């Protein structure tokens, strides 16, 4: 469908743009000695006819895209089409003038207005010019349409990439963590049967929650923190006194929307690449604060100061940062690095409740 006919506002602007053209044509008639009433009586319906007739330039633009063909060939085709349409329009104006005179709306020559060969040629030139203007307009519309299609494709690709990333994250969750948990359960069955049963329940609860949340693009921060608590409860059973978790959470921040399964990889990194490398273990601090409409999440853990960057740590942090920026764009903040003898990750983003963000 023609893009101007598919949008009422756009069609209205297109028709309004023909008012200056009507003024130009009526000026030509006035230059020939026509009265203002007669000039407007022919120019206004004539330009309305041209606005409909010259819509055909859209199909020429579609058939001859600017990036296809030689410039000389394109220019020759445009000139020929403009000349043909200009002659056709001037002939239509002549017929329209005869109709108005037959209806006694305009006087007949010699007292009334007339269109001779010179006037018709002049109108044909004006029509050719107006046709070329509509041709440019339609090329601009095609460029806009292609830009919108490219943006839509890019948006679809970003959505598919995020879905693939989330599916990969679900599939990973995390085999290494799962194997360690099963090994710990196996060891606990003889040393601490109650602890083994408790760990089985926690593991089942964690897997159930992770699968449920992983089906959604965004979840509330409260749900994400609950999943992280369940994960850390399992690790506390596995590491015993070597792992201490300190929580500070502002409840006002809990309705905030975050990408699903965002925080669990950070908790896993803190333990796997930080606390697990220390014989004495350490403390994982998790602080959630709200100030000036922005949520800040801070995870800080002890780490071996002499250890270099762990393999896989950078990729995991980059994925978290990309998912956060994909959700909040430039409004998101992210930093990670050594801090006071340990490792710290800080996320910041606007407070946007999940219901409002997904609306």
Secondary structure, 3 states (H helix, E strand, C coil): CCCCCCCHHHHHHHHHCHHHHHHHHHHHHHHCCCCHHHHHHHHHHHHHHHHHHHHHHHHHHHHCCCCCCCHHHHHHHHHHHHHHHHHHHHHHHHHHHHHHHHCCCCCCCCCCCCCCHHHHHHHHHHHHHHHHHHHHHHHHHHHHHHHHHHHHHHHHHHHHHHHHHHHHHHHHCCHHHHHHHHHHHHHHHHHCHHHHHHHHHHHHHHHHHHHHHHCCCEEEHHHHHHHHHHHHHHHHHHHHHHEEEEEEECHHHCCEEEECCCCHHHHHHHHHCCHHHCCCCEEEEEEEEEECCEEEEEEEEECCCCCCCCCCHHHHHHHHHHHHHHHHHHHCEEEEEEECCEEEEEEEEECCEHHHHHC
